[in-house]
Structures are given as C-alpha cells and as structure tokens.
Amino acid sequence: MARRDGQEFDCATWLHKAREMPKDQFRRVIEKELTGKESEYSELVYFKLYKSQIPVIEQAIETAALMLGSDKSRGYCLEMICADFLAGANLDHGDPETLLFSMNRFYRLLPREQKLVFVDHIRQQEA
C-alpha cells in the first residue's frame, strides 16, 4: 500500500491497526484495502491420505477444475465435488434443503447462456 499511495500513505494508522488487530483480521483488512473485496475466512484442513487414494482425488479435482474453470481454487473444486455428492445422497429421503443448496451453488457456476437454457428447460417442464 505504501508503494501504491506514496507520500499519502498513513504509516501510523496502519501500524496502530497491526498492533491492535489479530493477525488474521489485519490480513483481511489489508486485502480489502488492496482489492476492494471482502475475503472470506479460511482455514487449512489436513487429511491423511494413502498413496493409492491420491490419484483418484487429484483426478476428481482436475475434472472439477475443467468443469468449473481453471481459475477456481482446489478448495472450491473440492467444495463443489462435496456439494454434488450431497445432492446425490439427498435425492431419496434426504433433506430437501441440502439438495436445494447444492443446486443453487451449481446454478451460480453456470455461464449466463447456460443459465438461460437451464431456466428455459425448467419452464418447459413446468408447462
């Protein structure tokens, strides 16, 4: 930010924020200042995997990245894989709210043209 703002950079204010805020919160404030966007809290999650499991998981994440767009993070791809699983698992006698949540997440991923086709298809089935 100092490079961006040059002489206008208010060092004292940012130093005070750095001292007073928890590290993660300060990082989010800086990110918002630089990008103009709020970032979501994140957490590292660790799994113990057997070597035989890794190829299947990698292939699933790579396939999801191809479907969702290669700019999506691996975490986002894993979330979509899990949402797809939950949607399938909840088809019979499951929680309809979970299925609706999954469907909404997938819908938001579609490009505009595919969203229009999808909505048109639903309207035709309703008629």
Z-matrix of the N, CA and C atoms (Angstrom, degrees):
N
C 1 1.437
C 2 1.520 1 109.85
N 3 1.331 2 116.27 1 -33.09
C 4 1.457 3 119.50 2 179.24
C 5 1.527 4 109.91 3 -63.70
N 6 1.312 5 117.17 4 -39.16
C 7 1.471 6 120.05 5 177.51
C 8 1.516 7 110.63 6 -65.37
N 9 1.319 8 115.80 7 -41.07
C 10 1.461 9 120.73 8 -178.26
C 11 1.526 10 111.32 9 -68.21
N 12 1.333 11 117.04 10 -45.21
C 13 1.457 12 121.21 11 -174.18
C 14 1.524 13 113.95 12 -88.21
N 15 1.318 14 116.72 13 -18.68
C 16 1.465 15 120.21 14 178.71
C 17 1.521 16 111.76 15 59.52
N 18 1.330 17 116.34 16 -129.62
C 19 1.466 18 122.40 17 -177.47
C 20 1.529 19 112.35 18 -64.45
N 21 1.324 20 117.15 19 -21.15
C 22 1.465 21 121.63 20 -177.98
C 23 1.529 22 112.68 21 -80.88
N 24 1.329 23 117.81 22 -8.48
C 25 1.459 24 121.66 23 -177.70
C 26 1.525 25 110.50 24 -64.80
N 27 1.325 26 116.65 25 127.81
C 28 1.463 27 122.52 26 -178.39
C 29 1.527 28 108.67 27 -96.65
N 30 1.297 29 115.75 28 87.04
C 31 1.463 30 122.84 29 -175.12
C 32 1.531 31 111.75 30 -60.69
N 33 1.311 32 117.33 31 -42.83
C 34 1.469 33 121.19 32 -175.34
C 35 1.526 34 111.67 33 -62.32
N 36 1.327 35 116.45 34 -42.12
C 37 1.463 36 120.05 35 -179.70
C 38 1.525 37 110.88 36 -63.12
N 39 1.321 38 116.97 37 -45.39
C 40 1.463 39 120.36 38 -178.86
C 41 1.523 40 111.95 39 -69.53
N 42 1.316 41 116.97 40 -34.63
C 43 1.459 42 120.43 41 176.87
C 44 1.534 43 109.93 42 -65.31
N 45 1.332 44 116.30 43 -41.85
C 46 1.464 45 120.52 44 177.45
C 47 1.530 46 110.64 45 -61.73
N 48 1.345 47 116.85 46 -45.24
C 49 1.469 48 120.56 47 178.12
C 50 1.518 49 110.93 48 -59.85
N 51 1.323 50 116.56 49 -42.32
C 52 1.469 51 120.86 50 -179.02
C 53 1.522 52 111.30 51 -62.30
N 54 1.316 53 116.62 52 -36.30
C 55 1.467 54 120.23 53 -179.56
C 56 1.526 55 112.54 54 -75.88
N 57 1.327 56 116.75 55 -33.92
C 58 1.460 57 121.25 56 -173.07
C 59 1.525 58 114.19 57 -88.52
N 60 1.326 59 117.98 58 -30.60
C 61 1.477 60 121.54 59 -173.83
C 62 1.515 61 111.14 60 -92.72
N 63 1.335 62 115.67 61 150.40
C 64 1.467 63 118.48 62 168.98
C 65 1.537 64 109.05 63 -61.31
N 66 1.308 65 115.64 64 150.27
C 67 1.468 66 121.77 65 -173.99
C 68 1.530 67 112.23 66 -54.11
N 69 1.321 68 116.93 67 -45.47
C 70 1.469 69 120.30 68 -177.19
C 71 1.524 70 111.12 69 -65.65
N 72 1.318 71 116.74 70 -40.71
C 73 1.462 72 120.29 71 179.26
C 74 1.530 73 110.35 72 -66.06
N 75 1.322 74 117.48 73 -40.73
C 76 1.467 75 121.27 74 178.26
C 77 1.529 76 110.61 75 -62.80
N 78 1.314 77 116.31 76 -41.61
C 79 1.468 78 120.34 77 177.89
C 80 1.519 79 110.59 78 -59.55
N 81 1.340 80 117.66 79 -41.40
C 82 1.463 81 121.56 80 179.87
C 83 1.526 82 111.45 81 -67.30
N 84 1.341 83 117.37 82 -38.00
C 85 1.462 84 120.80 83 177.84
C 86 1.527 85 110.32 84 -64.25
N 87 1.323 86 117.05 85 -42.41
C 88 1.469 87 120.90 86 177.62
C 89 1.517 88 110.40 87 -63.32
N 90 1.328 89 116.72 88 -45.22
C 91 1.464 90 120.48 89 179.73
C 92 1.528 91 111.01 90 -60.30
N 93 1.319 92 116.98 91 -41.42
C 94 1.471 93 119.79 92 178.71
C 95 1.524 94 110.41 93 -65.21
N 96 1.317 95 116.78 94 -40.27
C 97 1.472 96 121.15 95 179.28
C 98 1.532 97 110.89 96 -62.66
N 99 1.334 98 115.96 97 -39.97
C 100 1.466 99 119.77 98 -177.04
C 101 1.524 100 113.39 99 -78.83
N 102 1.333 101 116.66 100 -38.36
C 103 1.468 102 120.02 101 -174.17
C 104 1.515 103 113.51 102 -102.93
N 105 1.331 104 116.72 103 -19.68
C 106 1.462 105 120.24 104 -175.49
C 107 1.516 106 112.82 105 79.93
N 108 1.329 107 117.50 106 5.71
C 109 1.464 108 121.86 107 -178.02
C 110 1.522 109 110.02 108 -121.19
N 111 1.341 110 114.67 109 144.01
C 112 1.462 111 120.03 110 173.35
C 113 1.519 112 108.28 111 -77.63
N 114 1.297 113 116.93 112 136.52
C 115 1.459 114 119.50 113 176.15
C 116 1.524 115 108.94 114 -100.22
N 117 1.293 116 114.17 115 150.19
C 118 1.459 117 120.75 116 179.24
C 119 1.526 118 108.54 117 -82.86
N 120 1.340 119 116.34 118 145.45
C 121 1.461 120 118.58 119 174.90
C 122 1.513 121 109.18 120 -58.26
N 123 1.303 122 115.86 121 142.50
C 124 1.460 123 119.43 122 178.50
C 125 1.521 124 109.17 123 -127.18
N 126 1.307 125 114.36 124 161.71
C 127 1.449 126 120.93 125 179.97
C 128 1.519 127 107.82 126 -147.13
N 129 1.312 128 116.37 127 138.35
C 130 1.452 129 119.97 128 174.90
C 131 1.522 130 108.64 129 -80.53
N 132 1.322 131 115.34 130 132.99
C 133 1.455 132 121.16 131 179.68
C 134 1.521 133 107.14 132 -119.45
N 135 1.302 134 116.08 133 131.76
C 136 1.456 135 121.11 134 -178.06
C 137 1.517 136 110.37 135 -113.25
N 138 1.325 137 115.87 136 139.66
C 139 1.455 138 122.45 137 175.77
C 140 1.516 139 108.48 138 -128.06
N 141 1.293 140 115.32 139 145.84
C 142 1.451 141 119.59 140 169.33
C 143 1.519 142 106.12 141 -91.54
N 144 1.318 143 116.78 142 121.73
C 145 1.459 144 122.00 143 179.15
C 146 1.517 145 109.49 144 -120.91
N 147 1.314 146 114.98 145 144.84
C 148 1.452 147 119.20 146 171.99
C 149 1.515 148 108.53 147 -83.27
N 150 1.317 149 116.16 148 150.55
C 151 1.473 150 120.01 149 -177.55
C 152 1.517 151 111.61 150 -56.64
N 153 1.310 152 117.43 151 -31.76
C 154 1.464 153 120.46 152 -179.95
C 155 1.527 154 112.11 153 -69.25
N 156 1.338 155 117.76 154 -21.87
C 157 1.463 156 121.45 155 -179.55
C 158 1.533 157 112.85 156 -84.26
N 159 1.293 158 117.10 157 -26.32
C 160 1.463 159 121.58 158 -173.26
C 161 1.521 160 113.57 159 -58.83
N 162 1.346 161 119.81 160 -45.31
C 163 1.471 162 118.07 161 -179.66
C 164 1.530 163 113.69 162 -59.45
N 165 1.330 164 117.39 163 -37.79
C 166 1.465 165 120.60 164 179.84
C 167 1.524 166 110.20 165 -66.81
N 168 1.312 167 116.57 166 -44.27
C 169 1.463 168 121.11 167 -179.57
C 170 1.522 169 110.59 168 -65.87
N 171 1.323 170 117.08 169 -44.86
C 172 1.467 171 120.85 170 178.40
C 173 1.530 172 111.20 171 -60.57
N 174 1.323 173 116.59 172 -43.22
C 175 1.466 174 120.30 173 179.67
C 176 1.526 175 110.88 174 -64.02
N 177 1.319 176 117.09 175 -40.28
C 178 1.467 177 120.51 176 179.05
C 179 1.530 178 110.50 177 -64.36
N 180 1.323 179 117.34 178 -43.45
C 181 1.462 180 120.77 179 179.88
C 182 1.531 181 110.38 180 -67.08
N 183 1.333 182 117.82 181 -41.24
C 184 1.467 183 120.76 182 177.98
C 185 1.527 184 111.29 183 -63.63
N 186 1.322 185 116.59 184 -40.86
C 187 1.470 186 120.57 185 178.55
C 188 1.518 187 110.37 186 -65.02
N 189 1.325 188 116.94 187 -43.11
C 190 1.466 189 120.46 188 177.41
C 191 1.522 190 110.56 189 -62.09
N 192 1.325 191 117.67 190 -39.91
C 193 1.470 192 121.05 191 179.17
C 194 1.526 193 110.49 192 -63.34
N 195 1.323 194 117.30 193 -37.96
C 196 1.467 195 120.10 194 177.30
C 197 1.524 196 111.00 195 -65.39
N 198 1.313 197 116.73 196 -39.36
C 199 1.462 198 121.42 197 -178.65
C 200 1.525 199 111.98 198 -74.42
N 201 1.326 200 116.42 199 -37.35
C 202 1.461 201 121.28 200 -173.94
C 203 1.519 202 112.97 201 -90.94
N 204 1.311 203 116.31 202 -20.91
C 205 1.462 204 121.34 203 -174.50
C 206 1.510 205 108.72 204 114.59
N 207 1.302 206 116.25 205 131.69
C 208 1.458 207 120.44 206 -173.26
C 209 1.521 208 113.23 207 -67.06
N 210 1.337 209 117.78 208 -10.46
C 211 1.458 210 119.82 209 178.82
C 212 1.529 211 112.57 210 -80.82
N 213 1.317 212 117.28 211 -5.66
C 214 1.463 213 120.85 212 -178.99
C 215 1.527 214 110.01 213 -79.79
N 216 1.324 215 115.95 214 145.00
C 217 1.457 216 120.51 215 -179.18
C 218 1.523 217 110.66 216 -72.37
N 219 1.314 218 115.45 217 160.71
C 220 1.460 219 120.53 218 177.52
C 221 1.521 220 110.29 219 -62.87
N 222 1.332 221 117.33 220 -36.24
C 223 1.454 222 121.02 221 177.70
C 224 1.519 223 111.83 222 -63.18
N 225 1.330 224 116.15 223 -40.51
C 226 1.457 225 120.50 224 178.60
C 227 1.528 226 109.84 225 -66.14
N 228 1.330 227 116.43 226 -42.02
C 229 1.468 228 120.15 227 177.69
C 230 1.523 229 110.56 228 -60.87
N 231 1.323 230 117.20 229 -42.91
C 232 1.468 231 120.65 230 178.45
C 233 1.520 232 110.49 231 -63.51
N 234 1.328 233 117.63 232 -38.92
C 235 1.464 234 120.79 233 177.38
C 236 1.527 235 110.85 234 -60.36
N 237 1.327 236 117.03 235 -42.15
C 238 1.464 237 120.98 236 -179.22
C 239 1.528 238 111.41 237 -69.11
N 240 1.322 239 117.06 238 -35.99
C 241 1.464 240 120.59 239 175.63
C 242 1.530 241 108.85 240 -62.27
N 243 1.316 242 117.03 241 -44.36
C 244 1.469 243 121.56 242 179.23
C 245 1.529 244 110.86 243 -65.77
N 246 1.335 245 117.38 244 -40.56
C 247 1.469 246 120.78 245 178.35
C 248 1.520 247 110.38 246 -62.40
N 249 1.324 248 116.51 247 -40.10
C 250 1.461 249 121.01 248 177.94
C 251 1.526 250 110.26 249 -63.59
N 252 1.310 251 116.11 250 -43.11
C 253 1.461 252 120.58 251 177.86
C 254 1.526 253 110.53 252 -60.71
N 255 1.326 254 116.37 253 -47.54
C 256 1.467 255 120.16 254 -179.70
C 257 1.521 256 111.73 255 -62.56
N 258 1.325 257 116.63 256 -38.16
C 259 1.467 258 119.91 257 178.64
C 260 1.524 259 109.89 258 -62.37
N 261 1.312 260 116.91 259 -44.21
C 262 1.462 261 120.73 260 178.77
C 263 1.513 262 112.25 261 -67.73
N 264 1.320 263 116.65 262 -39.92
C 265 1.468 264 121.02 263 -178.54
C 266 1.522 265 111.65 264 -69.68
N 267 1.308 266 117.57 265 -23.36
C 268 1.460 267 120.85 266 -176.57
C 269 1.525 268 112.86 267 -99.71
N 270 1.316 269 117.94 268 9.78
C 271 1.456 270 119.82 269 179.62
C 272 1.528 271 111.43 270 -67.38
N 273 1.314 272 116.32 271 -41.54
C 274 1.469 273 120.78 272 -179.22
C 275 1.523 274 109.92 273 -107.42
N 276 1.312 275 116.30 274 115.93
C 277 1.463 276 122.83 275 173.91
C 278 1.527 277 113.04 276 59.40
N 279 1.301 278 117.55 277 26.13
C 280 1.457 279 120.39 278 179.80
C 281 1.514 280 111.41 279 -100.79
N 282 1.267 281 115.23 280 -172.97
C 283 1.457 282 122.55 281 179.47
C 284 1.528 283 108.74 282 -80.64
N 285 1.326 284 118.54 283 114.41
C 286 1.466 285 120.09 284 -178.67
C 287 1.529 286 112.48 285 -63.84
N 288 1.330 287 117.42 286 -25.08
C 289 1.467 288 120.04 287 177.76
C 290 1.527 289 111.12 288 -66.22
N 291 1.326 290 117.11 289 -38.04
C 292 1.463 291 121.10 290 178.07
C 293 1.517 292 110.18 291 -65.40
N 294 1.316 293 116.23 292 -42.61
C 295 1.460 294 120.27 293 178.13
C 296 1.524 295 110.24 294 -63.28
N 297 1.320 296 117.92 295 -44.68
C 298 1.463 297 121.61 296 179.44
C 299 1.524 298 110.91 297 -62.61
N 300 1.327 299 117.25 298 -41.83
C 301 1.465 300 121.25 299 177.46
C 302 1.528 301 110.39 300 -58.91
N 303 1.326 302 116.72 301 -46.65
C 304 1.462 303 121.01 302 -179.70
C 305 1.518 304 111.40 303 -62.89
N 306 1.316 305 116.48 304 -42.59
C 307 1.463 306 120.04 305 -179.70
C 308 1.531 307 110.87 306 -64.22
N 309 1.324 308 116.67 307 -40.23
C 310 1.462 309 120.43 308 177.94
C 311 1.516 310 111.56 309 -62.78
N 312 1.328 311 117.15 310 -41.14
C 313 1.474 312 120.97 311 178.95
C 314 1.528 313 110.25 312 -62.67
N 315 1.322 314 116.89 313 -44.12
C 316 1.463 315 120.01 314 179.81
C 317 1.521 316 111.20 315 -65.77
N 318 1.312 317 116.93 316 -41.51
C 319 1.464 318 121.00 317 -179.64
C 320 1.526 319 110.79 318 -58.79
N 321 1.325 320 116.38 319 -43.23
C 322 1.463 321 120.32 320 -179.13
C 323 1.523 322 112.20 321 -63.29
N 324 1.312 323 117.77 322 -22.57
C 325 1.466 324 121.36 323 -179.71
C 326 1.530 325 113.06 324 -79.51
N 327 1.311 326 116.17 325 -20.53
C 328 1.468 327 119.67 326 -175.72
C 329 1.519 328 111.22 327 -68.38
N 330 1.347 329 115.97 328 143.12
C 331 1.466 330 118.52 329 170.96
C 332 1.534 331 109.27 330 -64.14
N 333 1.310 332 117.25 331 158.76
C 334 1.464 333 122.87 332 -175.55
C 335 1.525 334 112.00 333 -52.39
N 336 1.323 335 117.90 334 -44.50
C 337 1.470 336 120.58 335 -177.78
C 338 1.522 337 111.22 336 -61.93
N 339 1.334 338 116.41 337 -42.10
C 340 1.461 339 119.88 338 -179.96
C 341 1.527 340 111.59 339 -70.48
N 342 1.327 341 117.11 340 -31.59
C 343 1.464 342 119.70 341 175.58
C 344 1.532 343 109.74 342 -61.94
N 345 1.333 344 116.11 343 -43.50
C 346 1.465 345 120.25 344 179.55
C 347 1.527 346 111.22 345 -63.07
N 348 1.329 347 116.99 346 -42.45
C 349 1.468 348 121.26 347 177.93
C 350 1.518 349 110.15 348 -62.88
N 351 1.320 350 116.76 349 -42.59
C 352 1.459 351 122.06 350 -179.70
C 353 1.534 352 111.05 351 -61.77
N 354 1.323 353 116.57 352 -48.48
C 355 1.467 354 121.21 353 -179.94
C 356 1.521 355 110.12 354 -62.76
N 357 1.331 356 117.26 355 -41.47
C 358 1.465 357 121.03 356 178.45
C 359 1.528 358 110.53 357 -61.85
N 360 1.322 359 116.43 358 -41.58
C 361 1.466 360 121.30 359 179.31
C 362 1.536 361 110.41 360 -62.15
N 363 1.332 362 117.15 361 -42.31
C 364 1.469 363 120.28 362 178.41
C 365 1.513 364 110.99 363 -64.61
N 366 1.324 365 116.78 364 -42.24
C 367 1.478 366 119.74 365 179.30
C 368 1.526 367 110.76 366 -61.86
N 369 1.323 368 117.13 367 -38.88
C 370 1.479 369 120.18 368 179.85
C 371 1.531 370 109.86 369 -65.69
N 372 1.314 371 117.85 370 -37.95
C 373 1.452 372 120.43 371 179.78
C 374 1.529 373 111.89 372 -71.21
N 375 1.318 374 117.52 373 -28.95
C 376 1.461 375 121.97 374 179.54
C 377 1.520 376 111.63 375 -75.12
N 378 1.325 377 116.22 376 -26.48
C 379 1.480 378 120.25 377 -176.28
C 380 1.499 379 112.10 378 -76.05
